């Protein structure tokens, strides 16, 4: 899973970055960016704090061990 910030919905308040316990989100030009997606614990703190619903989690390609 990867945290994704919808730049059209983001109002630049910075709460997602403030509440992220691992600091994987940073603000640039008033928009949140997920900088270290592999470090994200998917705790949902960023999504919970976002009043605009700009943060979501997406499933990427799955890797299978063979």
Gaussian input, Z-matrix of N, CA and C with variables (Angstrom, degrees):
# hf/3-21g

backbone

0 1
 N
 C     1     B1
 C     2     B2     1     A1
 N     3     B3     2     A2     1     D1
 C     4     B4     3     A3     2     D2
 C     5     B5     4     A4     3     D3
 N     6     B6     5     A5     4     D4
 C     7     B7     6     A6     5     D5
 C     8     B8     7     A7     6     D6
 N     9     B9     8     A8     7     D7
 C    10    B10     9     A9     8     D8
 C    11    B11    10    A10     9     D9
 N    12    B12    11    A11    10    D10
 C    13    B13    12    A12    11    D11
 C    14    B14    13    A13    12    D12
 N    15    B15    14    A14    13    D13
 C    16    B16    15    A15    14    D14
 C    17    B17    16    A16    15    D15
 N    18    B18    17    A17    16    D16
 C    19    B19    18    A18    17    D17
 C    20    B20    19    A19    18    D18
 N    21    B21    20    A20    19    D19
 C    22    B22    21    A21    20    D20
 C    23    B23    22    A22    21    D21
 N    24    B24    23    A23    22    D22
 C    25    B25    24    A24    23    D23
 C    26    B26    25    A25    24    D24
 N    27    B27    26    A26    25    D25
 C    28    B28    27    A27    26    D26
 C    29    B29    28    A28    27    D27
 N    30    B30    29    A29    28    D28
 C    31    B31    30    A30    29    D29
 C    32    B32    31    A31    30    D30
 N    33    B33    32    A32    31    D31
 C    34    B34    33    A33    32    D32
 C    35    B35    34    A34    33    D33
 N    36    B36    35    A35    34    D34
 C    37    B37    36    A36    35    D35
 C    38    B38    37    A37    36    D36
 N    39    B39    38    A38    37    D37
 C    40    B40    39    A39    38    D38
 C    41    B41    40    A40    39    D39
 N    42    B42    41    A41    40    D40
 C    43    B43    42    A42    41    D41
 C    44    B44    43    A43    42    D42
 N    45    B45    44    A44    43    D43
 C    46    B46    45    A45    44    D44
 C    47    B47    46    A46    45    D45
 N    48    B48    47    A47    46    D46
 C    49    B49    48    A48    47    D47
 C    50    B50    49    A49    48    D48
 N    51    B51    50    A50    49    D49
 C    52    B52    51    A51    50    D50
 C    53    B53    52    A52    51    D51
 N    54    B54    53    A53    52    D52
 C    55    B55    54    A54    53    D53
 C    56    B56    55    A55    54    D54
 N    57    B57    56    A56    55    D55
 C    58    B58    57    A57    56    D56
 C    59    B59    58    A58    57    D57
 N    60    B60    59    A59    58    D58
 C    61    B61    60    A60    59    D59
 C    62    B62    61    A61    60    D60
 N    63    B63    62    A62    61    D61
 C    64    B64    63    A63    62    D62
 C    65    B65    64    A64    63    D63
 N    66    B66    65    A65    64    D64
 C    67    B67    66    A66    65    D65
 C    68    B68    67    A67    66    D66
 N    69    B69    68    A68    67    D67
 C    70    B70    69    A69    68    D68
 C    71    B71    70    A70    69    D69
 N    72    B72    71    A71    70    D70
 C    73    B73    72    A72    71    D71
 C    74    B74    73    A73    72    D72
 N    75    B75    74    A74    73    D73
 C    76    B76    75    A75    74    D74
 C    77    B77    76    A76    75    D75
 N    78    B78    77    A77    76    D76
 C    79    B79    78    A78    77    D77
 C    80    B80    79    A79    78    D78
 N    81    B81    80    A80    79    D79
 C    82    B82    81    A81    80    D80
 C    83    B83    82    A82    81    D81
 N    84    B84    83    A83    82    D82
 C    85    B85    84    A84    83    D83
 C    86    B86    85    A85    84    D84
 N    87    B87    86    A86    85    D85
 C    88    B88    87    A87    86    D86
 C    89    B89    88    A88    87    D87
 N    90    B90    89    A89    88    D88
 C    91    B91    90    A90    89    D89
 C    92    B92    91    A91    90    D90
 N    93    B93    92    A92    91    D91
 C    94    B94    93    A93    92    D92
 C    95    B95    94    A94    93    D93
 N    96    B96    95    A95    94    D94
 C    97    B97    96    A96    95    D95
 C    98    B98    97    A97    96    D96
 N    99    B99    98    A98    97    D97
 C   100   B100    99    A99    98    D98
 C   101   B101   100   A100    99    D99
 N   102   B102   101   A101   100   D100
 C   103   B103   102   A102   101   D101
 C   104   B104   103   A103   102   D102
 N   105   B105   104   A104   103   D103
 C   106   B106   105   A105   104   D104
 C   107   B107   106   A106   105   D105
 N   108   B108   107   A107   106   D106
 C   109   B109   108   A108   107   D107
 C   110   B110   109   A109   108   D108
 N   111   B111   110   A110   109   D109
 C   112   B112   111   A111   110   D110
 C   113   B113   112   A112   111   D111
 N   114   B114   113   A113   112   D112
 C   115   B115   114   A114   113   D113
 C   116   B116   115   A115   114   D114
 N   117   B117   116   A116   115   D115
 C   118   B118   117   A117   116   D116
 C   119   B119   118   A118   117   D117
 N   120   B120   119   A119   118   D118
 C   121   B121   120   A120   119   D119
 C   122   B122   121   A121   120   D120
 N   123   B123   122   A122   121   D121
 C   124   B124   123   A123   122   D122
 C   125   B125   124   A124   123   D123
 N   126   B126   125   A125   124   D124
 C   127   B127   126   A126   125   D125
 C   128   B128   127   A127   126   D126
 N   129   B129   128   A128   127   D127
 C   130   B130   129   A129   128   D128
 C   131   B131   130   A130   129   D129
 N   132   B132   131   A131   130   D130
 C   133   B133   132   A132   131   D131
 C   134   B134   133   A133   132   D132
 N   135   B135   134   A134   133   D133
 C   136   B136   135   A135   134   D134
 C   137   B137   136   A136   135   D135
 N   138   B138   137   A137   136   D136
 C   139   B139   138   A138   137   D137
 C   140   B140   139   A139   138   D138
 N   141   B141   140   A140   139   D139
 C   142   B142   141   A141   140   D140
 C   143   B143   142   A142   141   D141
 N   144   B144   143   A143   142   D142
 C   145   B145   144   A144   143   D143
 C   146   B146   145   A145   144   D144
 N   147   B147   146   A146   145   D145
 C   148   B148   147   A147   146   D146
 C   149   B149   148   A148   147   D147
 N   150   B150   149   A149   148   D148
 C   151   B151   150   A150   149   D149
 C   152   B152   151   A151   150   D150
 N   153   B153   152   A152   151   D151
 C   154   B154   153   A153   152   D152
 C   155   B155   154   A154   153   D153
 N   156   B156   155   A155   154   D154
 C   157   B157   156   A156   155   D155
 C   158   B158   157   A157   156   D156
 N   159   B159   158   A158   157   D157
 C   160   B160   159   A159   158   D158
 C   161   B161   160   A160   159   D159
 N   162   B162   161   A161   160   D160
 C   163   B163   162   A162   161   D161
 C   164   B164   163   A163   162   D162
 N   165   B165   164   A164   163   D163
 C   166   B166   165   A165   164   D164
 C   167   B167   166   A166   165   D165
 N   168   B168   167   A167   166   D166
 C   169   B169   168   A168   167   D167
 C   170   B170   169   A169   168   D168
 N   171   B171   170   A170   169   D169
 C   172   B172   171   A171   170   D170
 C   173   B173   172   A172   171   D171
 N   174   B174   173   A173   172   D172
 C   175   B175   174   A174   173   D173
 C   176   B176   175   A175   174   D174
 N   177   B177   176   A176   175   D175
 C   178   B178   177   A177   176   D176
 C   179   B179   178   A178   177   D177
 N   180   B180   179   A179   178   D178
 C   181   B181   180   A180   179   D179
 C   182   B182   181   A181   180   D180
 N   183   B183   182   A182   181   D181
 C   184   B184   183   A183   182   D182
 C   185   B185   184   A184   183   D183
 N   186   B186   185   A185   184   D184
 C   187   B187   186   A186   185   D185
 C   188   B188   187   A187   186   D186
 N   189   B189   188   A188   187   D187
 C   190   B190   189   A189   188   D188
 C   191   B191   190   A190   189   D189
 N   192   B192   191   A191   190   D190
 C   193   B193   192   A192   191   D191
 C   194   B194   193   A193   192   D192
 N   195   B195   194   A194   193   D193
 C   196   B196   195   A195   194   D194
 C   197   B197   196   A196   195   D195

   B1=1.4476
   B2=1.5222
   B3=1.2862
   B4=1.4594
   B5=1.5173
   B6=1.3312
   B7=1.4591
   B8=1.5251
   B9=1.3270
   B10=1.4606
   B11=1.5230
   B12=1.3233
   B13=1.4609
   B14=1.5191
   B15=1.3234
   B16=1.4637
   B17=1.5269
   B18=1.3102
   B19=1.4605
   B20=1.5335
   B21=1.3311
   B22=1.4612
   B23=1.5268
   B24=1.3304
   B25=1.4607
   B26=1.5259
   B27=1.3289
   B28=1.4736
   B29=1.5301
   B30=1.3402
   B31=1.4729
   B32=1.5244
   B33=1.3340
   B34=1.4630
   B35=1.5049
   B36=1.3300
   B37=1.4666
   B38=1.5333
   B39=1.3382
   B40=1.4653
   B41=1.5173
   B42=1.3367
   B43=1.4640
   B44=1.5248
   B45=1.3257
   B46=1.4647
   B47=1.5310
   B48=1.3207
   B49=1.4607
   B50=1.5233
   B51=1.3105
   B52=1.4602
   B53=1.5203
   B54=1.3275
   B55=1.4562
   B56=1.5241
   B57=1.3118
   B58=1.4677
   B59=1.5297
   B60=1.3525
   B61=1.4737
   B62=1.5247
   B63=1.3244
   B64=1.4637
   B65=1.5174
   B66=1.3251
   B67=1.4678
   B68=1.5265
   B69=1.3338
   B70=1.4597
   B71=1.5244
   B72=1.3386
   B73=1.4643
   B74=1.5271
   B75=1.3178
   B76=1.4579
   B77=1.5197
   B78=1.3087
   B79=1.4551
   B80=1.5198
   B81=1.3288
   B82=1.4616
   B83=1.5243
   B84=1.3109
   B85=1.4681
   B86=1.5224
   B87=1.3335
   B88=1.4489
   B89=1.5177
   B90=1.3298
   B91=1.4590
   B92=1.5281
   B93=1.3329
   B94=1.4570
   B95=1.5172
   B96=1.3298
   B97=1.4669
   B98=1.5196
   B99=1.3354
   B100=1.4516
   B101=1.5239
   B102=1.3453
   B103=1.4497
   B104=1.5271
   B105=1.3029
   B106=1.4598
   B107=1.5297
   B108=1.3297
   B109=1.4656
   B110=1.5298
   B111=1.3236
   B112=1.4663
   B113=1.5154
   B114=1.3290
   B115=1.4563
   B116=1.5299
   B117=1.3258
   B118=1.4662
   B119=1.5232
   B120=1.3280
   B121=1.4731
   B122=1.5244
   B123=1.3249
   B124=1.4659
   B125=1.5266
   B126=1.3244
   B127=1.4685
   B128=1.5320
   B129=1.3371
   B130=1.4580
   B131=1.5137
   B132=1.3298
   B133=1.4698
   B134=1.5254
   B135=1.3167
   B136=1.4692
   B137=1.5201
   B138=1.3094
   B139=1.4676
   B140=1.5251
   B141=1.2951
   B142=1.4661
   B143=1.5221
   B144=1.3074
   B145=1.4651
   B146=1.5253
   B147=1.3282
   B148=1.4624
   B149=1.5297
   B150=1.3213
   B151=1.4652
   B152=1.5351
   B153=1.3294
   B154=1.4635
   B155=1.5268
   B156=1.3305
   B157=1.4637
   B158=1.5174
   B159=1.3315
   B160=1.4616
   B161=1.5241
   B162=1.3145
   B163=1.4652
   B164=1.5227
   B165=1.3103
   B166=1.4624
   B167=1.5308
   B168=1.3145
   B169=1.4527
   B170=1.5190
   B171=1.3244
   B172=1.4593
   B173=1.5144
   B174=1.3148
   B175=1.4548
   B176=1.5125
   B177=1.3252
   B178=1.4561
   B179=1.5191
   B180=1.2994
   B181=1.4622
   B182=1.5198
   B183=1.3060
   B184=1.4599
   B185=1.5240
   B186=1.3182
   B187=1.4575
   B188=1.5163
   B189=1.2966
   B190=1.4533
   B191=1.5167
   B192=1.3249
   B193=1.4550
   B194=1.5233
   B195=1.3178
   B196=1.4681
   B197=1.4966
   A1=109.60
   A2=115.28
   A3=121.06
   A4=109.27
   A5=116.58
   A6=121.29
   A7=108.24
   A8=115.75
   A9=121.74
   A10=107.85
   A11=116.79
   A12=121.75
   A13=108.58
   A14=115.96
   A15=122.36
   A16=107.65
   A17=115.85
   A18=121.10
   A19=112.80
   A20=117.51
   A21=120.70
   A22=111.48
   A23=116.89
   A24=120.90
   A25=112.91
   A26=117.12
   A27=121.66
   A28=110.38
   A29=115.74
   A30=119.73
   A31=112.60
   A32=116.83
   A33=120.75
   A34=114.93
   A35=118.47
   A36=120.46
   A37=112.38
   A38=117.22
   A39=121.17
   A40=115.56
   A41=117.84
   A42=119.57
   A43=111.78
   A44=117.98
   A45=120.31
   A46=110.02
   A47=116.62
   A48=121.09
   A49=111.37
   A50=116.63
   A51=121.17
   A52=112.15
   A53=117.13
   A54=121.21
   A55=114.36
   A56=118.56
   A57=120.61
   A58=108.62
   A59=117.58
   A60=119.78
   A61=113.76
   A62=117.73
   A63=121.02
   A64=113.62
   A65=117.22
   A66=122.15
   A67=113.08
   A68=117.07
   A69=119.75
   A70=111.95
   A71=117.04
   A72=121.81
   A73=108.91
   A74=116.50
   A75=120.19
   A76=108.92
   A77=114.81
   A78=121.22
   A79=109.74
   A80=116.03
   A81=121.30
   A82=107.56
   A83=115.85
   A84=121.75
   A85=112.01
   A86=116.42
   A87=121.27
   A88=115.10
   A89=117.02
   A90=121.93
   A91=108.25
   A92=115.92
   A93=120.28
   A94=111.54
   A95=115.93
   A96=122.50
   A97=108.89
   A98=116.65
   A99=121.41
   A100=106.58
   A101=115.87
   A102=120.71
   A103=112.63
   A104=116.66
   A105=121.14
   A106=109.93
   A107=118.49
   A108=120.25
   A109=113.51
   A110=117.52
   A111=120.36
   A112=112.50
   A113=117.40
   A114=121.93
   A115=112.63
   A116=116.62
   A117=121.65
   A118=111.11
   A119=116.81
   A120=123.12
   A121=111.88
   A122=117.77
   A123=123.43
   A124=111.49
   A125=115.32
   A126=120.63
   A127=111.55
   A128=116.94
   A129=121.10
   A130=115.17
   A131=118.08
   A132=120.39
   A133=111.10
   A134=116.98
   A135=121.07
   A136=110.58
   A137=115.94
   A138=120.77
   A139=111.87
   A140=115.93
   A141=120.95
   A142=111.54
   A143=118.24
   A144=121.93
   A145=113.35
   A146=117.16
   A147=119.76
   A148=110.86
   A149=116.31
   A150=122.03
   A151=112.13
   A152=117.47
   A153=122.02
   A154=112.74
   A155=117.38
   A156=119.83
   A157=113.34
   A158=116.00
   A159=120.72
   A160=112.98
   A161=118.15
   A162=121.01
   A163=109.47
   A164=115.21
   A165=120.38
   A166=108.36
   A167=115.96
   A168=121.51
   A169=108.20
   A170=115.79
   A171=121.40
   A172=109.39
   A173=114.51
   A174=119.99
   A175=108.25
   A176=115.53
   A177=120.61
   A178=109.84
   A179=115.91
   A180=120.71
   A181=109.21
   A182=115.68
   A183=120.03
   A184=109.49
   A185=115.28
   A186=120.72
   A187=107.99
   A188=116.18
   A189=121.18
   A190=109.26
   A191=115.77
   A192=120.14
   A193=108.30
   A194=115.96
   A195=119.60
   A196=110.92
   D1=148.66
   D2=179.06
   D3=-134.17
   D4=135.77
   D5=173.79
   D6=-74.97
   D7=134.95
   D8=-179.54
   D9=-130.76
   D10=136.67
   D11=177.90
   D12=-109.96
   D13=121.27
   D14=178.21
   D15=-76.73
   D16=108.71
   D17=-174.84
   D18=-67.01
   D19=-21.50
   D20=177.28
   D21=-75.97
   D22=-29.86
   D23=-179.96
   D24=-90.75
   D25=-25.22
   D26=-175.87
   D27=-63.67
   D28=128.53
   D29=177.91
   D30=-100.70
   D31=3.23
   D32=174.92
   D33=78.59
   D34=18.76
   D35=-177.16
   D36=-68.96
   D37=-26.73
   D38=177.14
   D39=83.95
   D40=4.34
   D41=-178.58
   D42=-65.38
   D43=-33.24
   D44=178.87
   D45=-60.83
   D46=-45.34
   D47=179.33
   D48=-68.65
   D49=-38.21
   D50=-178.96
   D51=-64.72
   D52=-41.42
   D53=-175.22
   D54=-90.97
   D55=-7.08
   D56=178.01
   D57=-69.33
   D58=116.61
   D59=-176.79
   D60=-69.42
   D61=-15.52
   D62=-177.77
   D63=-109.71
   D64=2.66
   D65=179.36
   D66=54.94
   D67=41.94
   D68=177.44
   D69=-88.57
   D70=-6.60
   D71=178.86
   D72=-113.25
   D73=136.69
   D74=173.69
   D75=-133.39
   D76=160.42
   D77=-179.34
   D78=-103.08
   D79=135.42
   D80=175.55
   D81=-144.96
   D82=127.17
   D83=-179.31
   D84=55.01
   D85=35.25
   D86=176.20
   D87=75.84
   D88=17.20
   D89=-179.83
   D90=-130.87
   D91=139.08
   D92=176.94
   D93=-78.85
   D94=142.16
   D95=179.28
   D96=-132.69
   D97=135.94
   D98=175.09
   D99=-87.48
   D100=111.14
   D101=-173.57
   D102=-89.63
   D103=-41.37
   D104=-176.47
   D105=-121.86
   D106=73.45
   D107=-175.64
   D108=-60.55
   D109=-30.43
   D110=-179.93
   D111=-70.76
   D112=-19.34
   D113=-179.83
   D114=-88.80
   D115=-10.26
   D116=-176.47
   D117=-68.01
   D118=133.68
   D119=177.72
   D120=-88.22
   D121=-7.85
   D122=-177.48
   D123=60.52
   D124=37.98
   D125=-178.42
   D126=-73.32
   D127=-23.43
   D128=177.78
   D129=87.60
   D130=4.06
   D131=-179.77
   D132=-59.98
   D133=-41.36
   D134=-179.76
   D135=-63.81
   D136=-44.53
   D137=-179.30
   D138=-66.06
   D139=-39.45
   D140=-179.64
   D141=-65.73
   D142=-37.46
   D143=-177.18
   D144=-81.06
   D145=-16.21
   D146=-176.69
   D147=-78.66
   D148=109.66
   D149=-178.94
   D150=-71.56
   D151=-20.36
   D152=-177.26
   D153=-94.12
   D154=-5.07
   D155=-179.04
   D156=67.98
   D157=30.33
   D158=-176.69
   D159=-83.10
   D160=-13.86
   D161=-177.48
   D162=-103.30
   D163=130.50
   D164=175.93
   D165=-140.71
   D166=166.79
   D167=176.05
   D168=-114.25
   D169=133.34
   D170=179.73
   D171=-120.14
   D172=143.51
   D173=174.57
   D174=-85.89
   D175=133.05
   D176=177.73
   D177=-97.66
   D178=-164.55
   D179=177.02
   D180=-67.28
   D181=137.08
   D182=-179.82
   D183=-89.40
   D184=141.44
   D185=176.68
   D186=-104.80
   D187=132.26
   D188=179.46
   D189=-116.30
   D190=135.51
   D191=175.90
   D192=-80.21
   D193=135.05
   D194=177.60
   D195=-120.54

